[in-house]
């Protein structure tokens, strides 16, 4: 499979992976936000997604932090309604 070489396609992949994480781990994410340990409880899942993203995207796009931005948008911001000491 050819590597993704455009920023837009890489952004879509990052958001798709993050969306899957959010969909399949909704309760775990809410608990992580509530207890201010989201990245501890989701460490394995986030790393698995990162590994997939890095395996599919051209190396020159990795420095743009597209995966990390998608994780923040879809895992953290989507749970802004959950009471948390983070906000």
PyMOL Python script that loads the backbone (N, CA, C, O; Angstrom):
from pymol import cmd

cmd.read_pdbstr("""\
ATOM      1  N   UNK A   1       0.839  -1.169   0.000  1.00  0.00           N
ATOM      2  CA  UNK A   1       0.000   0.000   0.000  1.00  0.00           C
ATOM      3  C   UNK A   1       0.895   1.246   0.000  1.00  0.00           C
ATOM      4  O   UNK A   1       1.858   1.331   0.763  1.00  0.00           O
ATOM      5  N   UNK A   2       0.568   2.190  -0.849  1.00  0.00           N
ATOM      6  CA  UNK A   2       1.348   3.423  -0.949  1.00  0.00           C
ATOM      7  C   UNK A   2       1.097   4.308   0.269  1.00  0.00           C
ATOM      8  O   UNK A   2       0.004   4.319   0.835  1.00  0.00           O
ATOM      9  N   UNK A   3       2.124   5.042   0.655  1.00  0.00           N
ATOM     10  CA  UNK A   3       1.994   5.968   1.779  1.00  0.00           C
ATOM     11  C   UNK A   3       1.161   7.178   1.389  1.00  0.00           C
ATOM     12  O   UNK A   3       1.183   7.620   0.240  1.00  0.00           O
ATOM     13  N   UNK A   4       0.439   7.697   2.344  1.00  0.00           N
ATOM     14  CA  UNK A   4      -0.328   8.926   2.148  1.00  0.00           C
ATOM     15  C   UNK A   4       0.664  10.082   2.094  1.00  0.00           C
ATOM     16  O   UNK A   4       1.508  10.225   2.979  1.00  0.00           O
ATOM     17  N   UNK A   5       0.559  10.906   1.053  1.00  0.00           N
ATOM     18  CA  UNK A   5       1.533  11.970   0.861  1.00  0.00           C
ATOM     19  C   UNK A   5       0.945  13.372   0.889  1.00  0.00           C
ATOM     20  O   UNK A   5       1.679  14.350   0.747  1.00  0.00           O
ATOM     21  N   UNK A   6      -0.372  13.488   1.072  1.00  0.00           N
ATOM     22  CA  UNK A   6      -0.961  14.819   1.148  1.00  0.00           C
ATOM     23  C   UNK A   6      -1.450  15.081   2.563  1.00  0.00           C
ATOM     24  O   UNK A   6      -1.912  14.178   3.260  1.00  0.00           O
ATOM     25  N   UNK A   7      -1.337  16.339   2.966  1.00  0.00           N
ATOM     26  CA  UNK A   7      -1.749  16.701   4.317  1.00  0.00           C
ATOM     27  C   UNK A   7      -3.237  16.451   4.538  1.00  0.00           C
ATOM     28  O   UNK A   7      -3.636  15.991   5.608  1.00  0.00           O
ATOM     29  N   UNK A   8      -4.044  16.745   3.554  1.00  0.00           N
ATOM     30  CA  UNK A   8      -5.488  16.551   3.699  1.00  0.00           C
ATOM     31  C   UNK A   8      -5.835  15.077   3.913  1.00  0.00           C
ATOM     32  O   UNK A   8      -6.651  14.753   4.775  1.00  0.00           O
ATOM     33  N   UNK A   9      -5.227  14.194   3.143  1.00  0.00           N
ATOM     34  CA  UNK A   9      -5.488  12.759   3.307  1.00  0.00           C
ATOM     35  C   UNK A   9      -4.971  12.263   4.656  1.00  0.00           C
ATOM     36  O   UNK A   9      -5.610  11.427   5.295  1.00  0.00           O
ATOM     37  N   UNK A  10      -3.834  12.766   5.085  1.00  0.00           N
ATOM     38  CA  UNK A  10      -3.286  12.386   6.387  1.00  0.00           C
ATOM     39  C   UNK A  10      -4.195  12.886   7.512  1.00  0.00           C
ATOM     40  O   UNK A  10      -4.404  12.187   8.503  1.00  0.00           O
ATOM     41  N   UNK A  11      -4.726  14.079   7.355  1.00  0.00           N
ATOM     42  CA  UNK A  11      -5.654  14.632   8.348  1.00  0.00           C
ATOM     43  C   UNK A  11      -6.920  13.771   8.427  1.00  0.00           C
ATOM     44  O   UNK A  11      -7.419  13.500   9.520  1.00  0.00           O
ATOM     45  N   UNK A  12      -7.431  13.348   7.287  1.00  0.00           N
ATOM     46  CA  UNK A  12      -8.623  12.489   7.270  1.00  0.00           C
ATOM     47  C   UNK A  12      -8.354  11.164   7.969  1.00  0.00           C
ATOM     48  O   UNK A  12      -9.190  10.679   8.732  1.00  0.00           O
ATOM     49  N   UNK A  13      -7.193  10.582   7.710  1.00  0.00           N
ATOM     50  CA  UNK A  13      -6.838   9.323   8.357  1.00  0.00           C
ATOM     51  C   UNK A  13      -6.734   9.516   9.869  1.00  0.00           C
ATOM     52  O   UNK A  13      -7.247   8.698  10.633  1.00  0.00           O
ATOM     53  N   UNK A  14      -6.083  10.578  10.303  1.00  0.00           N
ATOM     54  CA  UNK A  14      -5.944  10.850  11.732  1.00  0.00           C
ATOM     55  C   UNK A  14      -7.308  10.996  12.389  1.00  0.00           C
ATOM     56  O   UNK A  14      -7.531  10.474  13.482  1.00  0.00           O
ATOM     57  N   UNK A  15      -8.211  11.692  11.740  1.00  0.00           N
ATOM     58  CA  UNK A  15      -9.550  11.885  12.299  1.00  0.00           C
ATOM     59  C   UNK A  15     -10.350  10.577  12.290  1.00  0.00           C
ATOM     60  O   UNK A  15     -11.134  10.328  13.205  1.00  0.00           O
ATOM     61  N   UNK A  16     -10.160   9.755  11.281  1.00  0.00           N
ATOM     62  CA  UNK A  16     -10.856   8.467  11.227  1.00  0.00           C
ATOM     63  C   UNK A  16     -10.386   7.553  12.365  1.00  0.00           C
ATOM     64  O   UNK A  16     -11.199   6.906  13.024  1.00  0.00           O
ATOM     65  N   UNK A  17      -9.093   7.508  12.583  1.00  0.00           N
ATOM     66  CA  UNK A  17      -8.558   6.686  13.673  1.00  0.00           C
ATOM     67  C   UNK A  17      -9.057   7.211  15.008  1.00  0.00           C
ATOM     68  O   UNK A  17      -9.489   6.435  15.861  1.00  0.00           O
ATOM     69  N   UNK A  18      -9.001   8.517  15.194  1.00  0.00           N
ATOM     70  CA  UNK A  18      -9.453   9.132  16.447  1.00  0.00           C
ATOM     71  C   UNK A  18     -10.949   8.919  16.654  1.00  0.00           C
ATOM     72  O   UNK A  18     -11.395   8.677  17.775  1.00  0.00           O
ATOM     73  N   UNK A  19     -11.715   9.007  15.587  1.00  0.00           N
ATOM     74  CA  UNK A  19     -13.153   8.768  15.676  1.00  0.00           C
ATOM     75  C   UNK A  19     -13.446   7.343  16.119  1.00  0.00           C
ATOM     76  O   UNK A  19     -14.340   7.113  16.933  1.00  0.00           O
ATOM     77  N   UNK A  20     -12.700   6.394  15.591  1.00  0.00           N
ATOM     78  CA  UNK A  20     -12.874   5.006  16.006  1.00  0.00           C
ATOM     79  C   UNK A  20     -12.552   4.836  17.487  1.00  0.00           C
ATOM     80  O   UNK A  20     -13.274   4.153  18.213  1.00  0.00           O
ATOM     81  N   UNK A  21     -11.468   5.459  17.925  1.00  0.00           N
ATOM     82  CA  UNK A  21     -11.127   5.394  19.353  1.00  0.00           C
ATOM     83  C   UNK A  21     -12.254   5.967  20.196  1.00  0.00           C
ATOM     84  O   UNK A  21     -12.632   5.383  21.211  1.00  0.00           O
ATOM     85  N   UNK A  22     -12.786   7.099  19.782  1.00  0.00           N
ATOM     86  CA  UNK A  22     -13.864   7.751  20.534  1.00  0.00           C
ATOM     87  C   UNK A  22     -15.124   6.888  20.534  1.00  0.00           C
ATOM     88  O   UNK A  22     -15.802   6.781  21.556  1.00  0.00           O
ATOM     89  N   UNK A  23     -15.436   6.284  19.418  1.00  0.00           N
ATOM     90  CA  UNK A  23     -16.640   5.467  19.300  1.00  0.00           C
ATOM     91  C   UNK A  23     -16.583   4.212  20.170  1.00  0.00           C
ATOM     92  O   UNK A  23     -17.550   3.875  20.853  1.00  0.00           O
ATOM     93  N   UNK A  24     -15.457   3.536  20.138  1.00  0.00           N
ATOM     94  CA  UNK A  24     -15.351   2.252  20.825  1.00  0.00           C
ATOM     95  C   UNK A  24     -14.925   2.361  22.290  1.00  0.00           C
ATOM     96  O   UNK A  24     -14.923   1.363  23.010  1.00  0.00           O
ATOM     97  N   UNK A  25     -14.568   3.560  22.730  1.00  0.00           N
ATOM     98  CA  UNK A  25     -14.095   3.736  24.107  1.00  0.00           C
ATOM     99  C   UNK A  25     -14.798   4.890  24.810  1.00  0.00           C
ATOM    100  O   UNK A  25     -14.201   5.545  25.664  1.00  0.00           O
ATOM    101  N   UNK A  26     -16.038   5.144  24.471  1.00  0.00           N
ATOM    102  CA  UNK A  26     -16.748   6.315  24.975  1.00  0.00           C
ATOM    103  C   UNK A  26     -16.767   6.384  26.509  1.00  0.00           C
ATOM    104  O   UNK A  26     -16.461   7.431  27.078  1.00  0.00           O
ATOM    105  N   UNK A  27     -17.118   5.298  27.173  1.00  0.00           N
ATOM    106  CA  UNK A  27     -17.175   5.307  28.641  1.00  0.00           C
ATOM    107  C   UNK A  27     -15.793   5.499  29.254  1.00  0.00           C
ATOM    108  O   UNK A  27     -15.631   6.240  30.223  1.00  0.00           O
ATOM    109  N   UNK A  28     -14.813   4.835  28.689  1.00  0.00           N
ATOM    110  CA  UNK A  28     -13.443   4.940  29.184  1.00  0.00           C
ATOM    111  C   UNK A  28     -12.919   6.371  29.041  1.00  0.00           C
ATOM    112  O   UNK A  28     -12.237   6.882  29.930  1.00  0.00           O
ATOM    113  N   UNK A  29     -13.242   7.005  27.925  1.00  0.00           N
ATOM    114  CA  UNK A  29     -12.822   8.385  27.689  1.00  0.00           C
ATOM    115  C   UNK A  29     -13.512   9.321  28.673  1.00  0.00           C
ATOM    116  O   UNK A  29     -12.861  10.188  29.258  1.00  0.00           O
ATOM    117  N   UNK A  30     -14.808   9.162  28.863  1.00  0.00           N
ATOM    118  CA  UNK A  30     -15.535  10.008  29.816  1.00  0.00           C
ATOM    119  C   UNK A  30     -14.960   9.856  31.223  1.00  0.00           C
ATOM    120  O   UNK A  30     -14.794  10.847  31.934  1.00  0.00           O
ATOM    121  N   UNK A  31     -14.659   8.631  31.625  1.00  0.00           N
ATOM    122  CA  UNK A  31     -14.049   8.409  32.937  1.00  0.00           C
ATOM    123  C   UNK A  31     -12.673   9.062  33.020  1.00  0.00           C
ATOM    124  O   UNK A  31     -12.323   9.648  34.045  1.00  0.00           O
ATOM    125  N   UNK A  32     -11.897   8.963  31.953  1.00  0.00           N
ATOM    126  CA  UNK A  32     -10.571   9.582  31.921  1.00  0.00           C
ATOM    127  C   UNK A  32     -10.635  11.088  32.019  1.00  0.00           C
ATOM    128  O   UNK A  32      -9.808  11.704  32.692  1.00  0.00           O
ATOM    129  N   UNK A  33     -11.607  11.688  31.357  1.00  0.00           N
ATOM    130  CA  UNK A  33     -11.796  13.141  31.447  1.00  0.00           C
ATOM    131  C   UNK A  33     -12.259  13.501  32.853  1.00  0.00           C
ATOM    132  O   UNK A  33     -11.742  14.437  33.463  1.00  0.00           O
ATOM    133  N   UNK A  34     -13.210  12.775  33.353  1.00  0.00           N
ATOM    134  CA  UNK A  34     -13.769  13.032  34.692  1.00  0.00           C
ATOM    135  C   UNK A  34     -12.684  12.952  35.769  1.00  0.00           C
ATOM    136  O   UNK A  34     -12.682  13.744  36.712  1.00  0.00           O
ATOM    137  N   UNK A  35     -11.767  11.998  35.627  1.00  0.00           N
ATOM    138  CA  UNK A  35     -10.729  11.768  36.639  1.00  0.00           C
ATOM    139  C   UNK A  35      -9.387  12.408  36.285  1.00  0.00           C
ATOM    140  O   UNK A  35      -8.394  12.209  36.986  1.00  0.00           O
ATOM    141  N   UNK A  36      -9.364  13.179  35.192  1.00  0.00           N
ATOM    142  CA  UNK A  36      -8.147  13.873  34.750  1.00  0.00           C
ATOM    143  C   UNK A  36      -6.973  12.915  34.526  1.00  0.00           C
ATOM    144  O   UNK A  36      -5.830  13.230  34.857  1.00  0.00           O
ATOM    145  N   UNK A  37      -7.273  11.744  33.961  1.00  0.00           N
ATOM    146  CA  UNK A  37      -6.207  10.793  33.620  1.00  0.00           C
ATOM    147  C   UNK A  37      -6.463  10.139  32.257  1.00  0.00           C
ATOM    148  O   UNK A  37      -6.122   8.978  32.031  1.00  0.00           O
ATOM    149  N   UNK A  38      -7.062  10.903  31.375  1.00  0.00           N
ATOM    150  CA  UNK A  38      -7.448  10.392  30.062  1.00  0.00           C
ATOM    151  C   UNK A  38      -6.292   9.733  29.326  1.00  0.00           C
ATOM    152  O   UNK A  38      -6.437   8.633  28.792  1.00  0.00           O
ATOM    153  N   UNK A  39      -5.152  10.400  29.299  1.00  0.00           N
ATOM    154  CA  UNK A  39      -4.045   9.869  28.500  1.00  0.00           C
ATOM    155  C   UNK A  39      -3.348   8.703  29.191  1.00  0.00           C
ATOM    156  O   UNK A  39      -2.590   7.974  28.552  1.00  0.00           O
ATOM    157  N   UNK A  40      -3.588   8.519  30.465  1.00  0.00           N
ATOM    158  CA  UNK A  40      -3.092   7.329  31.144  1.00  0.00           C
ATOM    159  C   UNK A  40      -3.986   6.132  30.817  1.00  0.00           C
ATOM    160  O   UNK A  40      -3.490   5.064  30.457  1.00  0.00           O
ATOM    161  N   UNK A  41      -5.298   6.311  30.944  1.00  0.00           N
ATOM    162  CA  UNK A  41      -6.203   5.184  30.707  1.00  0.00           C
ATOM    163  C   UNK A  41      -6.317   4.817  29.232  1.00  0.00           C
ATOM    164  O   UNK A  41      -6.660   3.682  28.899  1.00  0.00           O
ATOM    165  N   UNK A  42      -6.037   5.757  28.358  1.00  0.00           N
ATOM    166  CA  UNK A  42      -6.133   5.500  26.912  1.00  0.00           C
ATOM    167  C   UNK A  42      -4.769   5.324  26.248  1.00  0.00           C
ATOM    168  O   UNK A  42      -4.679   5.331  25.020  1.00  0.00           O
ATOM    169  N   UNK A  43      -3.715   5.168  27.033  1.00  0.00           N
ATOM    170  CA  UNK A  43      -2.355   5.124  26.478  1.00  0.00           C
ATOM    171  C   UNK A  43      -2.184   4.039  25.417  1.00  0.00           C
ATOM    172  O   UNK A  43      -1.623   4.299  24.353  1.00  0.00           O
ATOM    173  N   UNK A  44      -2.659   2.838  25.694  1.00  0.00           N
ATOM    174  CA  UNK A  44      -2.476   1.738  24.733  1.00  0.00           C
ATOM    175  C   UNK A  44      -3.235   1.990  23.439  1.00  0.00           C
ATOM    176  O   UNK A  44      -2.705   1.775  22.350  1.00  0.00           O
ATOM    177  N   UNK A  45      -4.464   2.440  23.560  1.00  0.00           N
ATOM    178  CA  UNK A  45      -5.295   2.688  22.379  1.00  0.00           C
ATOM    179  C   UNK A  45      -4.734   3.840  21.537  1.00  0.00           C
ATOM    180  O   UNK A  45      -4.676   3.757  20.310  1.00  0.00           O
ATOM    181  N   UNK A  46      -4.324   4.908  22.216  1.00  0.00           N
ATOM    182  CA  UNK A  46      -3.762   6.060  21.494  1.00  0.00           C
ATOM    183  C   UNK A  46      -2.474   5.654  20.793  1.00  0.00           C
ATOM    184  O   UNK A  46      -2.236   6.059  19.655  1.00  0.00           O
ATOM    185  N   UNK A  47      -1.642   4.861  21.456  1.00  0.00           N
ATOM    186  CA  UNK A  47      -0.389   4.426  20.826  1.00  0.00           C
ATOM    187  C   UNK A  47      -0.653   3.490  19.655  1.00  0.00           C
ATOM    188  O   UNK A  47       0.030   3.577  18.635  1.00  0.00           O
ATOM    189  N   UNK A  48      -1.614   2.609  19.781  1.00  0.00           N
ATOM    190  CA  UNK A  48      -1.957   1.723  18.667  1.00  0.00           C
ATOM    191  C   UNK A  48      -2.416   2.536  17.459  1.00  0.00           C
ATOM    192  O   UNK A  48      -2.031   2.244  16.327  1.00  0.00           O
ATOM    193  N   UNK A  49      -3.234   3.550  17.703  1.00  0.00           N
ATOM    194  CA  UNK A  49      -3.663   4.429  16.618  1.00  0.00           C
ATOM    195  C   UNK A  49      -2.508   5.199  16.013  1.00  0.00           C
ATOM    196  O   UNK A  49      -2.427   5.361  14.796  1.00  0.00           O
ATOM    197  N   UNK A  50      -1.602   5.680  16.876  1.00  0.00           N
ATOM    198  CA  UNK A  50      -0.421   6.412  16.396  1.00  0.00           C
ATOM    199  C   UNK A  50       0.445   5.511  15.512  1.00  0.00           C
ATOM    200  O   UNK A  50       0.928   5.937  14.463  1.00  0.00           O
ATOM    201  N   UNK A  51       0.635   4.266  15.944  1.00  0.00           N
ATOM    202  CA  UNK A  51       1.434   3.326  15.152  1.00  0.00           C
ATOM    203  C   UNK A  51       0.812   3.102  13.778  1.00  0.00           C
ATOM    204  O   UNK A  51       1.518   3.079  12.770  1.00  0.00           O
ATOM    205  N   UNK A  52      -0.496   2.938  13.737  1.00  0.00           N
ATOM    206  CA  UNK A  52      -1.196   2.769  12.464  1.00  0.00           C
ATOM    207  C   UNK A  52      -1.015   4.009  11.595  1.00  0.00           C
ATOM    208  O   UNK A  52      -0.681   3.902  10.415  1.00  0.00           O
ATOM    209  N   UNK A  53      -1.235   5.183  12.177  1.00  0.00           N
ATOM    210  CA  UNK A  53      -1.090   6.435  11.438  1.00  0.00           C
ATOM    211  C   UNK A  53       0.322   6.557  10.859  1.00  0.00           C
ATOM    212  O   UNK A  53       0.490   6.868   9.680  1.00  0.00           O
ATOM    213  N   UNK A  54       1.323   6.313  11.687  1.00  0.00           N
ATOM    214  CA  UNK A  54       2.711   6.450  11.229  1.00  0.00           C
ATOM    215  C   UNK A  54       3.076   5.443  10.153  1.00  0.00           C
ATOM    216  O   UNK A  54       3.936   5.715   9.315  1.00  0.00           O
ATOM    217  N   UNK A  55       2.439   4.293  10.166  1.00  0.00           N
ATOM    218  CA  UNK A  55       2.731   3.280   9.152  1.00  0.00           C
ATOM    219  C   UNK A  55       2.103   3.606   7.796  1.00  0.00           C
ATOM    220  O   UNK A  55       2.505   3.047   6.775  1.00  0.00           O
ATOM    221  N   UNK A  56       1.130   4.498   7.783  1.00  0.00           N
ATOM    222  CA  UNK A  56       0.384   4.789   6.555  1.00  0.00           C
ATOM    223  C   UNK A  56       0.713   6.140   5.939  1.00  0.00           C
ATOM    224  O   UNK A  56       0.317   6.420   4.807  1.00  0.00           O
ATOM    225  N   UNK A  57       1.455   7.000   6.693  1.00  0.00           N
ATOM    226  CA  UNK A  57       1.670   8.386   6.263  1.00  0.00           C
ATOM    227  C   UNK A  57       3.158   8.612   5.962  1.00  0.00           C
ATOM    228  O   UNK A  57       4.031   8.093   6.657  1.00  0.00           O
ATOM    229  N   UNK A  58       3.423   9.391   4.922  1.00  0.00           N
ATOM    230  CA  UNK A  58       4.804   9.723   4.559  1.00  0.00           C
ATOM    231  C   UNK A  58       5.497  10.431   5.730  1.00  0.00           C
ATOM    232  O   UNK A  58       4.890  11.270   6.395  1.00  0.00           O
ATOM    233  N   UNK A  59       6.757  10.097   5.979  1.00  0.00           N
ATOM    234  CA  UNK A  59       7.480  10.637   7.135  1.00  0.00           C
ATOM    235  C   UNK A  59       7.498  12.166   7.216  1.00  0.00           C
ATOM    236  O   UNK A  59       7.478  12.718   8.316  1.00  0.00           O
ATOM    237  N   UNK A  60       7.535  12.846   6.096  1.00  0.00           N
ATOM    238  CA  UNK A  60       7.595  14.313   6.128  1.00  0.00           C
ATOM    239  C   UNK A  60       6.315  14.955   6.672  1.00  0.00           C
ATOM    240  O   UNK A  60       6.332  16.127   7.051  1.00  0.00           O
ATOM    241  N   UNK A  61       5.224  14.217   6.717  1.00  0.00           N
ATOM    242  CA  UNK A  61       3.972  14.753   7.265  1.00  0.00           C
ATOM    243  C   UNK A  61       3.838  14.522   8.772  1.00  0.00           C
ATOM    244  O   UNK A  61       3.000  15.149   9.420  1.00  0.00           O
ATOM    245  N   UNK A  62       4.641  13.647   9.323  1.00  0.00           N
ATOM    246  CA  UNK A  62       4.495  13.294  10.733  1.00  0.00           C
ATOM    247  C   UNK A  62       4.803  14.463  11.669  1.00  0.00           C
ATOM    248  O   UNK A  62       4.211  14.560  12.744  1.00  0.00           O
ATOM    249  N   UNK A  63       5.703  15.333  11.286  1.00  0.00           N
ATOM    250  CA  UNK A  63       6.084  16.467  12.138  1.00  0.00           C
ATOM    251  C   UNK A  63       4.960  17.485  12.291  1.00  0.00           C
ATOM    252  O   UNK A  63       5.060  18.383  13.128  1.00  0.00           O
ATOM    253  N   UNK A  64       3.909  17.368  11.517  1.00  0.00           N
ATOM    254  CA  UNK A  64       2.803  18.341  11.586  1.00  0.00           C
ATOM    255  C   UNK A  64       1.798  18.019  12.691  1.00  0.00           C
ATOM    256  O   UNK A  64       0.818  18.743  12.865  1.00  0.00           O
ATOM    257  N   UNK A  65       2.030  16.959  13.427  1.00  0.00           N
ATOM    258  CA  UNK A  65       1.198  16.587  14.585  1.00  0.00           C
ATOM    259  C   UNK A  65      -0.284  16.426  14.251  1.00  0.00           C
ATOM    260  O   UNK A  65      -1.142  16.752  15.071  1.00  0.00           O
ATOM    261  N   UNK A  66      -0.582  15.939  13.085  1.00  0.00           N
ATOM    262  CA  UNK A  66      -1.976  15.781  12.668  1.00  0.00           C
ATOM    263  C   UNK A  66      -2.708  14.764  13.533  1.00  0.00           C
ATOM    264  O   UNK A  66      -3.885  14.945  13.844  1.00  0.00           O
ATOM    265  N   UNK A  67      -2.030  13.715  13.915  1.00  0.00           N
ATOM    266  CA  UNK A  67      -2.666  12.692  14.749  1.00  0.00           C
ATOM    267  C   UNK A  67      -2.961  13.260  16.141  1.00  0.00           C
ATOM    268  O   UNK A  67      -4.060  13.079  16.665  1.00  0.00           O
ATOM    269  N   UNK A  68      -1.992  13.937  16.733  1.00  0.00           N
ATOM    270  CA  UNK A  68      -2.194  14.504  18.073  1.00  0.00           C
ATOM    271  C   UNK A  68      -3.333  15.523  18.078  1.00  0.00           C
ATOM    272  O   UNK A  68      -4.127  15.563  19.018  1.00  0.00           O
ATOM    273  N   UNK A  69      -3.411  16.325  17.058  1.00  0.00           N
ATOM    274  CA  UNK A  69      -4.498  17.310  16.959  1.00  0.00           C
ATOM    275  C   UNK A  69      -5.858  16.626  16.858  1.00  0.00           C
ATOM    276  O   UNK A  69      -6.830  17.064  17.473  1.00  0.00           O
ATOM    277  N   UNK A  70      -5.915  15.559  16.086  1.00  0.00           N
ATOM    278  CA  UNK A  70      -7.179  14.829  15.945  1.00  0.00           C
ATOM    279  C   UNK A  70      -7.567  14.177  17.271  1.00  0.00           C
ATOM    280  O   UNK A  70      -8.745  14.148  17.624  1.00  0.00           O
ATOM    281  N   UNK A  71      -6.600  13.664  17.994  1.00  0.00           N
ATOM    282  CA  UNK A  71      -6.879  13.065  19.308  1.00  0.00           C
ATOM    283  C   UNK A  71      -7.471  14.109  20.244  1.00  0.00           C
ATOM    284  O   UNK A  71      -8.458  13.837  20.928  1.00  0.00           O
ATOM    285  N   UNK A  72      -6.887  15.289  20.282  1.00  0.00           N
ATOM    286  CA  UNK A  72      -7.402  16.357  21.151  1.00  0.00           C
ATOM    287  C   UNK A  72      -8.810  16.742  20.716  1.00  0.00           C
ATOM    288  O   UNK A  72      -9.705  16.850  21.553  1.00  0.00           O
ATOM    289  N   UNK A  73      -9.015  16.947  19.437  1.00  0.00           N
ATOM    290  CA  UNK A  73     -10.335  17.354  18.940  1.00  0.00           C
ATOM    291  C   UNK A  73     -11.408  16.319  19.247  1.00  0.00           C
ATOM    292  O   UNK A  73     -12.495  16.669  19.706  1.00  0.00           O
ATOM    293  N   UNK A  74     -11.113  15.066  19.000  1.00  0.00           N
ATOM    294  CA  UNK A  74     -12.157  14.053  19.070  1.00  0.00           C
ATOM    295  C   UNK A  74     -12.266  13.335  20.409  1.00  0.00           C
ATOM    296  O   UNK A  74     -13.342  12.841  20.747  1.00  0.00           O
ATOM    297  N   UNK A  75     -11.198  13.264  21.171  1.00  0.00           N
ATOM    298  CA  UNK A  75     -11.288  12.607  22.469  1.00  0.00           C
ATOM    299  C   UNK A  75     -11.509  13.605  23.597  1.00  0.00           C
ATOM    300  O   UNK A  75     -12.297  13.344  24.505  1.00  0.00           O
ATOM    301  N   UNK A  76     -10.837  14.723  23.551  1.00  0.00           N
ATOM    302  CA  UNK A  76     -10.926  15.681  24.653  1.00  0.00           C
ATOM    303  C   UNK A  76     -12.065  16.672  24.431  1.00  0.00           C
ATOM    304  O   UNK A  76     -12.964  16.779  25.265  1.00  0.00           O
ATOM    305  N   UNK A  77     -12.033  17.380  23.338  1.00  0.00           N
ATOM    306  CA  UNK A  77     -13.053  18.413  23.105  1.00  0.00           C
ATOM    307  C   UNK A  77     -14.459  17.851  23.003  1.00  0.00           C
ATOM    308  O   UNK A  77     -15.426  18.517  23.372  1.00  0.00           O
ATOM    309  N   UNK A  78     -14.576  16.642  22.509  1.00  0.00           N
ATOM    310  CA  UNK A  78     -15.910  16.049  22.382  1.00  0.00           C
ATOM    311  C   UNK A  78     -16.512  15.723  23.750  1.00  0.00           C
ATOM    312  O   UNK A  78     -17.715  15.485  23.855  1.00  0.00           O
ATOM    313  N   UNK A  79     -15.701  15.711  24.775  1.00  0.00           N
ATOM    314  CA  UNK A  79     -16.187  15.419  26.128  1.00  0.00           C
ATOM    315  C   UNK A  79     -16.179  16.677  27.001  1.00  0.00           C
ATOM    316  O   UNK A  79     -16.089  16.580  28.225  1.00  0.00           O
ATOM    317  N   UNK A  80     -16.271  17.827  26.391  1.00  0.00           N
ATOM    318  CA  UNK A  80     -16.271  19.092  27.145  1.00  0.00           C
ATOM    319  C   UNK A  80     -17.461  19.197  28.086  1.00  0.00           C
ATOM    320  O   UNK A  80     -17.423  19.970  29.043  1.00  0.00           O
ATOM    321  N   UNK A  81     -18.508  18.437  27.833  1.00  0.00           N
ATOM    322  CA  UNK A  81     -19.692  18.461  28.693  1.00  0.00           C
ATOM    323  C   UNK A  81     -19.508  17.643  29.973  1.00  0.00           C
ATOM    324  O   UNK A  81     -20.312  17.757  30.898  1.00  0.00           O
ATOM    325  N   UNK A  82     -18.463  16.825  30.034  1.00  0.00           N
ATOM    326  CA  UNK A  82     -18.198  15.993  31.215  1.00  0.00           C
ATOM    327  C   UNK A  82     -17.502  16.845  32.265  1.00  0.00           C
ATOM    328  O   UNK A  82     -16.509  17.512  31.975  1.00  0.00           O
ATOM    329  N   UNK A  83     -18.026  16.821  33.490  1.00  0.00           N
ATOM    330  CA  UNK A  83     -17.390  17.575  34.567  1.00  0.00           C
ATOM    331  C   UNK A  83     -16.002  17.019  34.822  1.00  0.00           C
ATOM    332  O   UNK A  83     -15.790  15.808  34.894  1.00  0.00           O
ATOM    333  N   UNK A  84     -15.064  17.950  34.957  1.00  0.00           N
ATOM    334  CA  UNK A  84     -13.680  17.521  35.108  1.00  0.00           C
ATOM    335  C   UNK A  84     -12.847  18.608  35.776  1.00  0.00           C
ATOM    336  O   UNK A  84     -13.140  19.792  35.612  1.00  0.00           O
ATOM    337  N   UNK A  85     -11.824  18.233  36.519  1.00  0.00           N
ATOM    338  CA  UNK A  85     -10.913  19.238  37.069  1.00  0.00           C
ATOM    339  C   UNK A  85     -10.071  19.901  35.983  1.00  0.00           C
ATOM    340  O   UNK A  85      -9.414  20.910  36.239  1.00  0.00           O
ATOM    341  N   UNK A  86     -10.086  19.335  34.756  1.00  0.00           N
ATOM    342  CA  UNK A  86      -9.328  19.935  33.655  1.00  0.00           C
ATOM    343  C   UNK A  86      -9.910  21.274  33.241  1.00  0.00           C
ATOM    344  O   UNK A  86      -9.199  22.122  32.701  1.00  0.00           O
ATOM    345  N   UNK A  87     -11.216  21.475  33.493  1.00  0.00           N
ATOM    346  CA  UNK A  87     -11.844  22.734  33.122  1.00  0.00           C
ATOM    347  C   UNK A  87     -12.840  23.115  34.111  1.00  0.00           C
ATOM    348  O   UNK A  87     -13.483  24.155  33.971  1.00  0.00           O
TER     349      UNK A  87
END
""", "prot")
cmd.dss("prot")
cmd.show_as("cartoon", "prot")
cmd.util.cbc("prot")
cmd.orient("prot")
